Amino acid sequence: MSTARSEILARITAALGHRPPAPPVPRDYRRSGSLGPGDVERFADRLRDYRAVVHFTSAAGLADTIAEALRRRGARHVVAAPGVPTAWAPDAIRSGVDSAALEGTDAVITACHVAIAETGTIVLDHDAPDQGIRALTLLPDYHLVVVRRQQVVAGVPDAVTALAGVRTQTWISGPSATSDIELERVEGVHGPRTLEVVVTR
Amino acid sequence: MTFLGMPARNLVGEPFPVAARAALGDAQLRRNLAKATGTIRAKRASVVAELPDWAQLRASGAAIKDAVLADLDTYLLRFEAALVERGTTVHWARDADEAARVVTGLVKATGTAEVIKVKSMATAEIGLNDALADAGVRAVETDLAELIVQLGDDKPSHILVPAIHKGRAEIRDLFRREMPGVDPDLTDDPRALAEAARRYLRHKFTTVDVAVSGANFAVADSGALVVVESEGNGRMCLTLPRTLVSVVGIEKLVPTWQDLEVFLQLLPRSSTGERMNPYTSVWTGPAEGQTSHVVLVDNGRTATLSDPAGRAALRCIRCSACLNSCPVYERTGGHAYGSVYPGPIGAVLSPQLTGVRHNQTLPFASSLCGVCYDVCPVAIDIPSMLVHLREKVVDVRAANAESAAMRAVAWAMSDSGRWSRLLRAGRLGRALGRRRDRIGRLPPPLSAWTDTRDLPRPPQQTFRDWWESR
């Protein structure tokens, strides 16, 4: 193995020859902070394009909005990431759920780390207690995620900046989908087939 | 064909003109391809037009990749150190066979009889599924299109959608025939087909304990790996099994996390024509108690790096915009290229990975129209590179009919009397093609020309004679 390593490194040295310095990288695209705050209306529009369900509510109305969404869904067995405030979903189970149990779960509730208006993307930090381990938001067929208004940033560069140092991430843009049959988009394959997003104003 | 040195079975096929002729005769294939590539071209164009800074992102993406290539060893060592520090075991492989051997060894060590796979071009390139099968391990492809290819014992024909050559009715028939436990009344509605795949694979995701992935990006300074996908099969494979082996080409690096702000805009819009793909997974070192291995693969990449005029092919982020836009690809499909990397990028990458000696027809599989360069999100000048590779092919070819003809013409043209006599002699060709005023078919070796296009019938008078008589 170490032979392979040293040989590949030697091949690179030989391939690069006298090694002229690489030209500087131009960075004149719209960088982090250049677009101002994220537009939540645009964020919601983008999400709806992906066939996600989007609601707006106030901080005070959050618990009712979540309860109403779960009722509409007919979800009985509801799990929340361990750090999700009790007030959001008082009856949700918050610990001791393994993969087998998650398979039988009707709904999962989490918060998020950051959201992107321009692309309708929500990013989870799996080391954050209110977002939970990866399997939590993968195995149930329905994911309800709460996005606080101030978490919505304008573009991808803003989100990448906000995610510096976050070790384990999932970027979610709508429910799972495939375009593998005649390049026609079908929503709902292996991941949650329904994504419901509650944005607090 | 005998291969000298590196075996390259997944990068070389039949000569392109031979394989293309068969593909062109398949009307169903051409209908499937025209429909699929037409759809994706329109989607791509509309989401690319939305970004006012697309040109700047593209220039930046190209420059970031060039910076990595210019100091590839430095970035690889940095990446390795970051991985090791966080508990990932790093392996290196010089060629396809060594890479397949390393992965197979790691898989066998777990004692599993089955692995689940995230769609990965690198594992297709190294022929991993065959190597695993030889070792008694079944590899289950979990991407829908890869699954279609695997169930049909078929070959991939597109980088992003390996089953693009199959229509929905063909897929329904295949699932009915080959998918264990499938509904015998399955329809050809894409929704129903996706649902059938979901049911079939769900059990695999929750029971198979070893996964193999590739990576779209590898971040040198943190050791983060990134997988960009749509269906959630990637998340399943990366999350649930206890052992994860990731096969990563050495050109997949970006220097820093912040650089992904460029590529996570360029890739989804170029690839599926979406503002963002449904799921992107990022992990930095083993996540949640997993065991994690990374296999860094050369397999011709350092040879590609050694040619300054061909090196930029290593910028490729495997979006497949060039395939979707190429008039040649749209007509021949991917199989004609004989490589896991088809289309315009395949025509410049495959011959460089294998050495042009082993892949002499692909640099000619293009009309040089240039649309591939226009749509490339990392600005790879594919047309110029094709011309460069054609020169290399000519250099390695032994004297053949074409070079003999060129030498004869050079001799004739070096003397004006000789040249005039030869041109007049060309009028003898008027004996041919009287009916249509075109010559449709000539005997070998001239048939090399007339096999693919007509030859105009020579005029009654040469230009020189006309000029002198006016």
Chai-1 contact restraints between the chains, C-beta under 6 A:
chainA,res_idxA,chainB,res_idxB,connection_type,confidence,min_distance_angstrom,max_distance_angstrom,comment,restraint_id
A,M1,B,H91,contact,1.0,0.0,6.0,A-B,restraint_1
A,A4,B,W92,contact,1.0,0.0,6.0,A-B,restraint_2
A,A4,B,A93,contact,1.0,0.0,6.0,A-B,restraint_3
A,A4,B,R94,contact,1.0,0.0,6.0,A-B,restraint_4
A,R5,B,W92,contact,1.0,0.0,6.0,A-B,restraint_5
A,E7,B,R94,contact,1.0,0.0,6.0,A-B,restraint_6
A,I8,B,W92,contact,1.0,0.0,6.0,A-B,restraint_7
A,I8,B,D298,contact,1.0,0.0,6.0,A-B,restraint_8
A,L9,B,D73,contact,1.0,0.0,6.0,A-B,restraint_9
A,R11,B,T302,contact,1.0,0.0,6.0,A-B,restraint_10
A,I12,B,L72,contact,1.0,0.0,6.0,A-B,restraint_11
A,I12,B,D73,contact,1.0,0.0,6.0,A-B,restraint_12
A,I12,B,T302,contact,1.0,0.0,6.0,A-B,restraint_13
A,A15,B,T302,contact,1.0,0.0,6.0,A-B,restraint_14
A,A15,B,L305,contact,1.0,0.0,6.0,A-B,restraint_15
A,A15,B,S306,contact,1.0,0.0,6.0,A-B,restraint_16
A,A22,B,D66,contact,1.0,0.0,6.0,A-B,restraint_17
A,A22,B,A67,contact,1.0,0.0,6.0,A-B,restraint_18
A,A22,B,A70,contact,1.0,0.0,6.0,A-B,restraint_19
A,V25,B,S60,contact,1.0,0.0,6.0,A-B,restraint_20
A,V25,B,A63,contact,1.0,0.0,6.0,A-B,restraint_21
A,V25,B,I64,contact,1.0,0.0,6.0,A-B,restraint_22
A,V25,B,A67,contact,1.0,0.0,6.0,A-B,restraint_23
A,P26,B,A59,contact,1.0,0.0,6.0,A-B,restraint_24
A,P26,B,S60,contact,1.0,0.0,6.0,A-B,restraint_25
A,D28,B,Q56,contact,1.0,0.0,6.0,A-B,restraint_26
A,Y29,B,D53,contact,1.0,0.0,6.0,A-B,restraint_27
A,Y29,B,Q56,contact,1.0,0.0,6.0,A-B,restraint_28
A,Y29,B,L57,contact,1.0,0.0,6.0,A-B,restraint_29
A,Y29,B,S60,contact,1.0,0.0,6.0,A-B,restraint_30
A,R30,B,D53,contact,1.0,0.0,6.0,A-B,restraint_31
A,T119,B,R275,contact,1.0,0.0,6.0,A-B,restraint_32
A,T119,B,M276,contact,1.0,0.0,6.0,A-B,restraint_33
A,T121,B,M276,contact,1.0,0.0,6.0,A-B,restraint_34
A,I133,B,E288,contact,1.0,0.0,6.0,A-B,restraint_35
A,R134,B,T239,contact,1.0,0.0,6.0,A-B,restraint_36
A,A135,B,T239,contact,1.0,0.0,6.0,A-B,restraint_37
A,L138,B,R235,contact,1.0,0.0,6.0,A-B,restraint_38
A,L138,B,T239,contact,1.0,0.0,6.0,A-B,restraint_39
A,V156,B,E261,contact,1.0,0.0,6.0,A-B,restraint_40
A,V156,B,L264,contact,1.0,0.0,6.0,A-B,restraint_41
A,V156,B,Q265,contact,1.0,0.0,6.0,A-B,restraint_42
A,P157,B,E261,contact,1.0,0.0,6.0,A-B,restraint_43
A,V160,B,Q258,contact,1.0,0.0,6.0,A-B,restraint_44
A,V160,B,L260,contact,1.0,0.0,6.0,A-B,restraint_45
A,V160,B,E261,contact,1.0,0.0,6.0,A-B,restraint_46
A,A164,B,W257,contact,1.0,0.0,6.0,A-B,restraint_47
A,R167,B,T284,contact,1.0,0.0,6.0,A-B,restraint_48
A,T168,B,W283,contact,1.0,0.0,6.0,A-B,restraint_49
A,T168,B,A287,contact,1.0,0.0,6.0,A-B,restraint_50
A,Q169,B,V282,contact,1.0,0.0,6.0,A-B,restraint_51
A,T170,B,S281,contact,1.0,0.0,6.0,A-B,restraint_52
A,W171,B,T280,contact,1.0,0.0,6.0,A-B,restraint_53
A,S173,B,M276,contact,1.0,0.0,6.0,A-B,restraint_54
A,S173,B,P278,contact,1.0,0.0,6.0,A-B,restraint_55
A,G174,B,P278,contact,1.0,0.0,6.0,A-B,restraint_56
A,S176,B,E231,contact,1.0,0.0,6.0,A-B,restraint_57
A,S176,B,G232,contact,1.0,0.0,6.0,A-B,restraint_58
A,S176,B,P278,contact,1.0,0.0,6.0,A-B,restraint_59
A,A177,B,S230,contact,1.0,0.0,6.0,A-B,restraint_60
A,A177,B,P278,contact,1.0,0.0,6.0,A-B,restraint_61
A,T178,B,L144,contact,1.0,0.0,6.0,A-B,restraint_62
A,T178,B,A194,contact,1.0,0.0,6.0,A-B,restraint_63
A,T178,B,S230,contact,1.0,0.0,6.0,A-B,restraint_64
A,T178,B,E231,contact,1.0,0.0,6.0,A-B,restraint_65
A,S179,B,T272,contact,1.0,0.0,6.0,A-B,restraint_66
A,D180,B,L144,contact,1.0,0.0,6.0,A-B,restraint_67
A,D180,B,A145,contact,1.0,0.0,6.0,A-B,restraint_68
A,D180,B,V161,contact,1.0,0.0,6.0,A-B,restraint_69
A,I181,B,R168,contact,1.0,0.0,6.0,A-B,restraint_70
A,I181,B,P190,contact,1.0,0.0,6.0,A-B,restraint_71
A,I181,B,L193,contact,1.0,0.0,6.0,A-B,restraint_72
A,E182,B,A36,contact,1.0,0.0,6.0,A-B,restraint_73
A,E182,B,R168,contact,1.0,0.0,6.0,A-B,restraint_74
A,L183,B,A36,contact,1.0,0.0,6.0,A-B,restraint_75
A,L183,B,T39,contact,1.0,0.0,6.0,A-B,restraint_76
A,L183,B,I40,contact,1.0,0.0,6.0,A-B,restraint_77
A,E184,B,P190,contact,1.0,0.0,6.0,A-B,restraint_78
A,V186,B,P190,contact,1.0,0.0,6.0,A-B,restraint_79
A,V186,B,R191,contact,1.0,0.0,6.0,A-B,restraint_80
A,V186,B,A194,contact,1.0,0.0,6.0,A-B,restraint_81
A,V189,B,A194,contact,1.0,0.0,6.0,A-B,restraint_82
A,V189,B,R198,contact,1.0,0.0,6.0,A-B,restraint_83
A,V189,B,E231,contact,1.0,0.0,6.0,A-B,restraint_84
A,V189,B,G232,contact,1.0,0.0,6.0,A-B,restraint_85
A,H190,B,R198,contact,1.0,0.0,6.0,A-B,restraint_86
A,H190,B,E231,contact,1.0,0.0,6.0,A-B,restraint_87
A,H190,B,G232,contact,1.0,0.0,6.0,A-B,restraint_88
A,H190,B,N233,contact,1.0,0.0,6.0,A-B,restraint_89
A,H190,B,M236,contact,1.0,0.0,6.0,A-B,restraint_90
A,G191,B,G232,contact,1.0,0.0,6.0,A-B,restraint_91
A,G191,B,R235,contact,1.0,0.0,6.0,A-B,restraint_92
